Every structure is written in structure tokens, then in C-alpha cells.
């Protein structure tokens, strides 16, 4: 991929679970943690072609990153949880075995992009379905020289070094797969952080759904809320979506509203699911 191509990728928007009013929406160009920028933030392969993920060190010092494959499962709250070796099932084993990537470790000077090549090698007789791994980019902390510490009676000095990482899903779809979704049980909930709009997002079919939530109200030209990067993965039939609502947004949610689930713009932007609800 060219540097110009990377600059284009940086324009892609991602707001995973983030919520804002239409007048104040801001978008991040890619997944970022510490000084590492990764684009795109999600990869979908058809089982035959490969692609590239671009890393960029946006810090002021040279940094080294290790790349590895992780297995994670979605729970009923929409959170992704690590899968231990004892919990791995056949689909996850197949997913991890078929993904090829290189390099597995990179050292990047400041503002230096690096392409990570991704490919798929599907085994003979692979069953139709969706297979997913998560690609983890983790910073390797620099070795620190040992310096003389002030003596303390029977004590020691411990230095804590934060280790940053970015994870993106890599999805392989094999066969002719379909999915539909539905929205139900809309409600306002209270938490120590304030009010939130919550609803159940269900999925049927043999693949995941992914897109953005738009909350609209009659008489308003712009959506009240937009949340991007909302997925329902095949391991769950239903998940709860919770969207924090600042006081000025919560006030607008009272009464009749419409909640829509759309594909991303680069997938066509089509409507996946829609429902009307009345909140009090």
C-alpha cells in the first residue's frame, strides 16, 4: 500500500460504542493506543484474497511492536472476553490455523508506516461459516538501565511501565452467508455515570452483523445519537447495546423515537434493522 493509501485509510471513522449528539460528533481515523495507530480497524476476508493492515508510530521515539493472534468471544453485554486454551472450540481452532500474517514483529521510527500482510489458507473440507480471530499489536517496552536507588530499610523500588496494545477483528467468511437483526426492549437506565439508552440487538443467521446505530426523532433534522462500530458476533444471538446519554441528550429521548441499525458506508450503508419506541 502506498503512503497516499495510508493517508486515505486514516480518514476512516471509528467510534466503537461512542455516543455524541449530531452537532458535536467527532471521529477518530483509526484504532490507536499509546503512540500506535492502526488502520483499518476491522478486516473481512472472503477466504481467498489477502489484504494489508497499516501500522504507524505517531510518537517521537522509535518503538517496537509484537503482532499476535488472539481469540475473543462476545458476551451478552457486547464485551469481548479472552478465550483460554481450555475453552477453545473447533471453529476458533480453525480460524486461528488459517490466518497467515507477516511480519510478526516490527520496529518503527517516528511517523513511519509499516504494512502487515494478511492472508488466508482455508483447509480442504472447511465448513461454510464465519471464522474470526483478533489481531493484537502490542508495544514492547524498552529495556531500562539499572540505576542506583536510594537505600530504604528492607525495601525495594518497583517501576511500572505501561504496555499499550491495539486489537482489531479479522473475519473470514466462507460460503454464502446471511444474517438479519432486530431491535427490541428499548429503555432508559440509570447508573452512577448518569442516564443511558439501552436496548436488545438480536441476530439470526450464520454470520455477524456490523454497523452504526442512529437514534432519530420526528421534527429534528439530525439524529439525536449516533454510535458506530456496533457488532453482533455469531457466538451470541442477542446482546445489550448501552449508549450513554448526557442530560441534554436524555431530555430529547423522552417520547417517541426511532432506532435504526445501518451497515457502514463502505458496505453500502443499507438498513439492517429499525424499530419505533416510546421512552419515559
N, C-alpha and C positions, 0 to 999 in steps of 0.2 A: 504494500500500500504506500502511496506517495504521502509526503508531508501535507500536501493540499488535501488529500483524502482524510488525513487525521484531523485537520482543522475543520473539515466538514463534520466528522463524527463528533467533535466537541460541541457542535451545535445541538446535538440530540438532547432531548429533555428527559429528565427523570426526577420524579418526586414520589419516592416509594412511601406510600402511606401519608404523605404530607398533605395538609389541607390549608387553603387560603381563600379569601374572597377573590372574585374575578378581577376586582380593581387592583389587588395587591399581589397577584400571583407572580412568583419568581421561579425560574427553572435552573437546575444545575446541569451542566453539559454532560457529565458522566459520573460514574461512581468514583468517589475519592475518599481516601483515608490518609491522614498524615500528609506526606508530600507526594503520594502516588495517585495518579489519575488513570482510570481505565475506561476504554470505550471500544465497542458498545457495552451496554450494561446487561445484555441478555443475548444469547446466541441460540438460534433454532436451525438445525440441520435436517436435511431430508434423508439422511442415511447414505448419500453417495458423494456429496460435494464437501469441500472443506472451506475454511474461512480464516480470518485473522482477527486477533484482538490486539489493540494498541495500548501499550503502557507508556506513560510519560512521567518523568521525575520533575515535579514542579517546584522542588526545593532548591536550596542554594548550595547543597553539598552532594557529592557522588553517593549513591545508595545502591545496595544490593538487595534483590528480591528473589525469594524462592517460590516456584509455582507448583501446586499440587492439586490433586482431585479429592474432593470431599463428598460424602453422602449426607444429605439432609432431608428430613420429612416435614411436611406442613402439618400443624395440629389444628384443632377446631377454632382456635383464635387467630389463625393465619400466620402464626410464628413458625420459623423454620428451626427444627431441632436436630442436633447431630445424631447420626446413626452409629452405634457401636458395632464392632466386628461381630458380636454375638447376635445382633439384631438384623443383619443384612439379609435381604430376601433375594430370590432369583433375578428379579427384574433389575434390582440395584447392582447385583454382581455383573450382569450382562452389560449394564450401562457403563460401569467403570472399566470393563475389559475392552470395550470397543472404541473408546476415545483415545486418539493419539495427539500428542502436543509436543512442541519443541520451540525454543529451549526450555529447560526446567529451572534455570537459574540465570538471572541477568544482572549486570552491573551497569547502572545508568548515570552518566554525568548530568548535571542540571539541564533541564529543558531539552532532554534528548529522548525522542520517541523510540520504541522498540516493538516490533511485530512479534507476537506469539502465534505460531501456525497451529491450526486445529484441523483434525481430520477424523474420519470415522472408518472403522473396519468392521462391518457387520458380519457375524459368523453365519455359516450355512444353516438354514432352517430357522433363522430368527423369527419369532412370532411377531405379528403385527402389534404395534403399540407405541407408546411414548416412553422413552428412556431418558433419565435425567441425572446428571452429576452437577456438582458446583465446583467451579474453578477458583481456587484460593491463591491470591497474590499476597505474600507476607514479607514484610521488611525483615532483613537480617541485621540486628544491631551491630554496630562496630565494636570491636574489642577495645576495652579501655585499659590503659596502663595503670598498674598498681601504684598508688601514691601513699606516702606516709600519712597515717591518720593520727589524730590526737589520741593519746592513750586515755582509756577510761577503765576503771577498775572492773575487771571481769566482763567487759562489754565488747561489742563489735559494731562495725559500721556496715550498713546494708544500703546499696544503691539500687533503686528501682528504675528500670529502663522500659518505657512503653514500647510495645511491638504492634505496629499498625498492619492491618490487612484489609483487603477488598475481596469480596466473593461475588461471582456472577453465575447464574444458572446456564448450563449448556444442555440443550434439549435435542434429542434425536427422535424424529417422527418416522416410523417405518410402517408403510401401508397406507390405506385410505381411511383416515381417522376423522371423527366428527365429535362435536361437543355442543351442548346448549347450556344455558344458565337461567336462573330465575332469582328474583329479589323478593324478600318477604319479611314480615315481622319488624317493621321499622319502629324505632322507639328512641326517646331521649334518655340518656343515662347520666348519673351524677358520679363524680369521682373527686378525690382531693384536688386534682388539677383543674376541675371545672366540668362543664357540660360537654357531652359528645353525642353525635348522631350515630346510632348503631342499627344494623340490620343483618339478616342472614342472606348470604350469597351461596346458592346451591348450584351444583354442576351435575350433568348427566352426560354419558358418552365415554369414549376411550382416549381422550386427550385433555390437556389442561385448557383453561381459558385465561386470557390476559388482556388487560386494557385499562381504561380510566373510568372513574365514576364522576358523573355530573349531576348535581342537585339543582333543579330549577323551580321557579315559582311563577305562576301566572301574573302578568303585569310587570315583571322585571326583564329587562333586555339581556342581562348577562346571568350566567349560573351563580347561585349563591356559594356553592362549594365545588371544587374540582380536586380529585385525588387520583394521581397517576401511579402506574406500576402495581395494579391490583390483580393478583393471580389466584386461581383455584387449581391446585395440582391434583393429579389423578388419585393420590392416596387418600383424599378426603372427598366426600360427596357434598359437604356443606361447611362453610366457615363463617365466622362472625367478622364483619367489617366495622371498625370503630373509627369515626372521624371526629377529632377534637373540634369543638365549636366555640370560639371566643364569644364573649357576651353579645357583641353587635351582630354576629352571625346567628347565634342561637335565637335571638329575637326574631330574625327573619324566617326561621324554620317553623315557627308556630303556624298551624293551619294546614292547608292543602299544599303538598309539594309533589314533585315528580323526581324519581331517582332513575337514572339511566346508566347502563354499563356498555361502553363502546370499545371496539378494537382500537389499537393505536393508529395514528395517522399513517405510518408506513405499512400497516397491514390493511389499509383501506378505510379505517375509521367507521366501519359498519356497526350498527346497533346489535348488541348481543342480548340484552335484556332490558326491560323497562317496567316500572310499576308506579302507580299513584298511591300516596298515603296521606293520612291526616295526623299531625302531631299536636300534642297539647303540652 
